[in-house]
Amino acid sequence: MGSQHNSAGADNRNDTERMIEEQEALDLAADWADISQGLRKDLGQQLHAQWIKPIQLGSFCKETGTLDLFLPTEFSANWVADRFADRLSLAWKIARPDVRHMRVSVLPGRRAMQGLRLGREDGTRRAANDAIISQPGDALGLGAAELGGAGQPPVGLDPSLTFVSFVTGTANVLASNAAQRMAATETPQFAPLYLKAATGQGKTHLLHAIGHAYLAAHPRARIFYCSAERFMVEFVQALRQNQTIEFKTRLRGFDLLLVDDIQFIIGKASAQEELLYTIDALLAEGKRLVFAADRAPQALDGVEQRLLSRLSMGLVADIQPADIELRRSILEHRLARFSPTHVPADVVEFLARTINRNVRELVGGLNKLIAYAQLTGQAVSLQLAEEQLTDILSANRRRITIDEIQRTVCQFYRVDRTEMASKRRARAVVRPRQVAMYLAKVLTPRSYPEIGRKFGGRDHSTVIHAVRLIEDLRTRDADMDGDVRSLLRQLES
C-alpha cells in the first residue's frame, strides 16, 4: 500500500514537472515568436527568411542563464553568430532578463552535412554551383560555398552588400561604375582596380558587390575574398606547414581576387613578394584583381616599389566622403528597402546633416534609432534621435555657433547684424531672422529657449514657430529651399 502511495506521488510530481517544463517551453517559443517578428521588421523579409527564420530553439539552462539556438549548417551558424549575435542577445535580454548568455551552434545530428562536397581530382572541394571561395579559418582556397539552392551566397561575401543596395552619388560614381565594369562579362579595360576611400565610405561594400555580380555572370568562377591581414596569416601558416607550393597553386587558380585593407601588408617583405608574383601571374592569364585601401598606392609606406607599381598600374578610383545629397539618398534608400518603421522627414534630414564623417556611422545611427524605437514601442522623433544617438552625434558635429549662423545669414540676405535681435517686423528682416532660428536648431544642440535668448531674448514659442514655418516653406517654395540649402553648404563647408 505504502509503495503504491509512493509511486502515485512520484507520478504526480513527474506530471507536475512535465507540465512546468511544457509551459516554460511554450513561453520560450512565444518570446521567440515576438523576437523573430521584431527582427523581421528590422532586417527586412529577405535577410530574416535567410538567416533568422531557420533558427530553432534549444534548451535553456536556468542555472547558467544560457539559451541554445540551433541552425542547420556550420556556415549558417557561424554567419548568424558573427553578424546577428549582439542583436539577438539584446532582444532576448529585453524579453527575458534571465537569459544571460546565448549560444549559436549547429543542430545536433546535422554536422555530417558539412562534409558533403563534390570531389575534384585536384583535391579541392566544390559546391553544387561550382563556385569556390575561401572560408575564414580554412587553408587558403580550400573552403567552398555551402550546398544549397539558387541564391545561396558564397562563404565570405555578405549577401546584403550588392550593387542593388549601393547608393551612387557624385562622391562615388567613378568607383561604382568601375566596380560594375570589373564584374561584367566583358573584359575590363583596366587591371587591377584599386579602390581608395577612408573608413566607412563603401569600398568594402563594392568589393562584396563585385564578388556577387561576377559570380552571377560567371557561375563556375573561382573567387577569393580576404583582407590583406588574412592573406599574410594564410601565407605564414603555409610557410610553417611547408605548404607554400600548394598555397601558390591555389591562389593563382582563382578567376577573381578581392583583397581588402591592403595597407596592412606594409612591411611584410615575404608576403609582399608573394602578392607581387600572384598579381603578375593572374594578370598574365587575364584574371581580375581588385584591391581596396584607405590611402592611395603611393601613400603606402614600407611597400616595395615593384608592388606599388603593380597596384597603381590599372585604375585607382577614389571614393570621396559622401556629401549631404548622397547621405540623404542613402538614408531614404535604407528606409525604403529595410524598415517599415515611420521615420519623419525632419529626422532623416537631421541625421543626414549631422552624421557626416562616414556612411557606416550614418547607417549605424539609423539602425540603432529604429531598433530602439521598435524594442521600446516609441515613435521615431527628432527628440528620440538626439537622446539615443548622443555619442555618434557628438563625434560628427562640427561646432557651428549661433553667432556664425547669424553672421552668414545676414551676409546672404544683406541685412545688418543688429536685425537678428531687433524688434522690427518688416518682412525683409523677419524672414532672414526666422531662417537663422531654423538653422540654429538644425545645426546646433541648443534648446529653443537658448536660441531665443540669442535673438534678442525672444520666447521659445517664437523660435518653434520660426522653425516650423521654414520647414513648411521649404516644401512649398523652391526659392526658400534653395536659400536654405545654399546657407547650409556655406556653414558646413
N, C-alpha and C positions, 0 to 999 in steps of 0.2 A: 504494500500500500504506500509505504514511505517512498519507495523507489519510483512508483508511478507518479507520486506528487512532485518529486524532484524533476522527473522527466518532463512533466507538464509545465513546471516552472521554467525549465531551460528552454522548452519550445516557445513559451510566451516571450521570454527575453530575446530569443533569436528572432521571433516575429517582430518585436518592437525595434530591435536594432536594424532589421531589414527594412522596416518602414521608414526609419530615420534616414538610413542610407539612401533609399529611393527618393525621399523628399529632398535630401541635400543634392542629389544628382539632378533632380528636376529644377531646383533653384539655380544650380550652376548652369544648366542648359538655358534657363530663362535669361540669366545675366549675359551669357554668351550671345544669345539672340539679339539682345539690346546693343551689346558692344559691336557685334558684326554689322548691324543695321547702321550704327553711327559711323563706322569705318567705311561703309559703302557710300554714304553721303560725302564723307571727307575725301576718299581716294578716287571716287568715280566707279562706275559699273565695271569697266574693263579690268582695272587693277584688282578690284575686290574679287571679281569672279576668278581671276587667275591665281591669286595668292592667298586671300583670306578665306574664301568660301571652302576650299579643300581642307581647312584646319579641322581636326577632330579633337574633342575634349578628352583628356586623360584623367588620371586620378588627382585628387587634391589632398595633400598631407597637412592636417591641421597643426601638427606639432612644429613643423618647419615652415609652414605657410607657403609651400611650394606647389604650384599648379603645373601639370604637364600638358603641353599641346603637341599634337602629332600631325605630321604631313606625310604624304605617300612616298616621297623620294628624298634622297640625301640632298640633292640640289635644291629642291623647293624648301626644305627645312633650313638649309644654310642661307638661302636668299631671304626668307622671312626673318630669320634671326638677325641678319645683317641690316636689313632695310626697315623692318617694322617692329623690332623688339621693344624699343623705347615707347612707341605709340601704344602697342598692346599692353605693356606693363602699366602705363599711366591709366589707360581705360579700365583695366582690371582693378587697380588700387582704388579708383573712384567708385566703381561698382561694388567691390568687396574689399574693405580695408584689411581683412585677414589674409589676403593674397599678397605676401611679401616678396615672393620670388616666382619667376616664370621660367619654364624650361621648354625649349622648342627642339624636337627631335623627330626621327623617322618612326612611322607607325610600326610597332613590333610585327615581325613577320614579313615586312616589305623590303628589308635591306638587300635581299638577294636580287631585287630588280635592278639595283645599281650596276650589277655585273653584266647585264645584257648589252653587248655591243656587237656590231657587225665586224668580224675579224678581217684583217688585211694581211697580205703577205709581208709587209714591211713592219708589222708588229704594232702599228698604231691602231687606235680604236675609233671606229667611225659610227656616227649615229645614223638613224634611219634616213635623215635628209642629206647625208653625205657631207655635212658641214663639220669641219674640225676647228676647234678654237680652244685656246688654253684655259685651264681652270686653276684658280689660285690654289697653291699648295701642291699641285701636281708637278712632275718634271715637265720642263718646257715642251709644249706641243703634244703631250700625251693625253691631255684632257679632251673631252668631246662633248658635243651638245647632248642634252638629255633626250632619251627616247620620248616621243610624244607626237601629238597631231600637228597639223599645219599651224603655223603661228607661234610655235614654242620658241622663245628667244634663246639664242645660243648663250652658253655659260660665259659670264664676264661682261655681257652687254646689258645695260639697264633697258627694259622694254619700254619705258616711258620716254627715253631720250631719242627721239626720232626727228626727222626733218619736219614732220607734220606739227610737232609740238615746239619747234624752234621758231621764235618770232623774229622776223627780219626788219631792220631799220637801217638808216644811213650809217650807223656806227659799226654794223657787222655784215653789210650786204656783200662785200668782196669775199670775206671768209666763207659766208654761207654759199654763195654761188660756186666758189672754188671747191668746197667740200662736196657739193652735189655733182659737180663735174668729175671729181675723183671717184665717186661711187657709180657713175653711169656706165653703160655698156661700152660706149666709145672709149678709145684710149685717150687719156688726158694729155694735154699739150705740155704739161709741166710735171716734173718729178724730181725730188719729192715735194709734197705740200707741207709747209711749216706754218702752224697756227700760233700766233703770238698774242697773248692777252694777259691782263692782270687777273688775279684770283677772282673767281666768281662771275666772269663775264661771258662764259659759254663755250670755251674751247673744248672742254671735256664733253659737253653735250654734242658738239659737232663730231668729235671722234666716234662716239657711240652711234650717232646718226649715220655716219659713213659706213660703219660696220653693218648696220641693219639694211641699209639700202643696197649695199654691194652684195650682200647675201641674197637679197630678193632678186637682184638682177643676175646673179651667178650662183644658183642653188648648190652647185657642187664645189664652191670655193672653200679654200682653207684660209682661215683668218686667225691672226694672233693679235690680241689686245693686252697691253700691260703698261705699267708705269716704268720709268727708267730705273727706279729703285728695285722693282721686281725683276727687271732684266738682269741687274747686277747680282741679285740674290741667286737667281737661277744659274747664272754663269759661274759664280763661286761654288755653288753646290755641284755643278758638273765637273769643275776642276777637282774638287775633293773626292768625288766618286769616280774619277778617271773616265768621265763620260763626255769629254769635250767634243769628240768626233760626232757622237750622236746628237749633242746639243747643236752643233753647226748644221748637221744634215737636216734636223727637224726645222730649225729656224729658217733655213734658206728654202724650205719646201713650201712656205706659205705664199699665197697669192696676194694677200693684203696684210701689211704690218702696221699696227697702230701703237705708237709709243707716246705716253703722256708724261708730262713733267720732266722733259729731257734735261732741264737744268740740274737735276740731281745726279747726273752722271759725271759731274765735274770732278776732276782729279783722279778718276779711276782709270788708270792707263790701260790695263789689260782689257777691261770692259769696253773702253772707247775703241781700242783696236779691233775687237771682235765686232762691234757695231759698225765700224767703218767697212770691214770686209763684207759684212752682211748686206750693207747698203749697196756696195758695188756689185755683189752677186745678184741681188734681186733686181736692180736697175738693168743689169745686162740682160736679164731674162724678161724684161718688160713688166715686172711685177710693180705693185703700187705701195707707196710708203707715205705715211702721214705722221708728223711729229707735232707735239704741242709743248709750249713752254711759256713762262711768264716774262720772258725777255727775248730780244732778237738774237739770232745766232752770234753776231759779232760781240754781243754783251756777255757771252758765256765765258767767264773766267776759268782758266785751268783746263780748257779743252784744246786738244791737238788741232793745229791749223788745218790739216787734211780733213778732219771730221767737220770742222766749221765750214770748209768749202763745200762738202757734200750736203750739209744741212741747208745751205743757202743757195744752192745751185738751181733749185726749182722755183717755187713761188713762196715768198714769205708774206702771209696775209695777216694784217693786223685786225684785231677786234678792239675798237675804241670803247671807252666807258659809255654805257647806254645814256642817251640824252633823255630829256623829260618825255618826249613823244614816244620813244621806244619803251621807256619804263611804264608809261600809261598803257600802251598796247599789250605789253607782257601781262600786266595785271588783268586787263579785260579778257585776254585770251585764256588765261588761267581760270578765271571765274566762269567763262562760257563752257569750258571743257570739263572741269572737275568739281565744281561746287554748286549745289542747289541753294545754298545759303544766300540770302539777300545781303549784298554789301552796298550801302548807299554811295552815290557818286562822289559826295564830298570826302568820304573815307578813301576811295580809290585815288582821288586827286591828292589827298594829304599824304598817302603812302608814296605815291609816285614822286612827289616833290621832296619829301623828307628823307626817304631811304635811297640815297643816290650813290653810295660807294660801289656796290656791285649787285648784279642781278640775283645772285644766290641769297643775299640778305633780304632783298626785296620780296622774293617768292617765299622765303622762310618766314618773314614777318606776316605776310598774308595768311600762310598756312597756320601759324600759331594763333592768329586772331580768330580765324574761322573755327579751329579746333576748340579754342577756349569757349567761344560762343555756343557751339554745339554741345559741349560737355556740361556746360552750366545752364543752358537754356536761355541765355541772354541774347538780345538783339545786337547785331554789329552796329556800332556807332562811333563817331569821332572821339567821344569821351572814353569809350572802351579801348579804342586803339591807343590813345595817349597813356592810359593806365597800364595796359598789358605789354606794350612794346617799348617801355621806358629805356631799356638798355640799348636796343637797336637804334631807337630814335636819337638818343644822346650821342651815340658813336657817329651818326651820319650828319647830324645837324651842324651846319656852319653857323656860327654865332652872328646872325644878322640882327642888328638893333633897330628899334623903332625910330631912332634919330636918323639912321641910314635910310630907312624906308621913306620917312617924311622928306628928306633932302632929295632923294631920287624922284619921288612923285612930283615935288614942286618944280624940279628942273624939267620934267617931262611935260607937265601941263603949263609951265611958265607962270607960276603964281609965286607970290612971296612966301617965304618960310613961316612968317608970323601968322599966316592964314590958317595953319593947322590947329592953332589954339584959339583963334579969334571966334567971336560970336556972329560974324557976318553970315547971312543966309542966302547970298546971291548964288545962283546955280553954278557959275564959273568957279566958285570957291567950295561950295558944298560937295560937288561930285568928286573932285580930287581928294578932299578930306575923307569922304566915305571909302574911296579906293584905298587910301593909305591905311584906314582902320581895317579893311578887309585883308590887306597884305600883312598887316601886323599880326592878325590872328592866324593866317595861313603859315607864315614864315617864322614866327617866334613862339616860345612856350608861354607867353604872357597871358594872364586871365583877362576877361572882359573888363573888370574894374581897373586893372593895371593899365590896360590900353587906354581906357577913358581918361585916366589921370594924365597921360602923356599928350592928350588932345584937349588941353585947357580945362581939365577937371570935369569932363563930361561924365554923365551917369552911364553905368554898364548897359542899360537898356538902349541907349543911343548907339553904342557900339554894336550890339546884337542886331539892331535894325539895319545898320550900315552893312554888316556882313551879309545878312540875308538878302538885302536889296541888290548888292553887287553880284551875289551868286545867281539871283534871278535874271538880272540884266545880261549876264554872260551867256545865258541860254537863249535869250531873245534878240540881243543886239550884237551883231558881228563886230561893230566898231569897238564896243566896250570890251568884248572878249579879246580883240586884237590888242587893245591898250594894255589890258592886264597881262597878257602873255608877253608882251614886249617888256613890261616892267619886271616881270618875274625873271626873264632872261638876264636883264641887267643886274638884278640883285643877286642872282645865283651864280653869275659868272665870276 
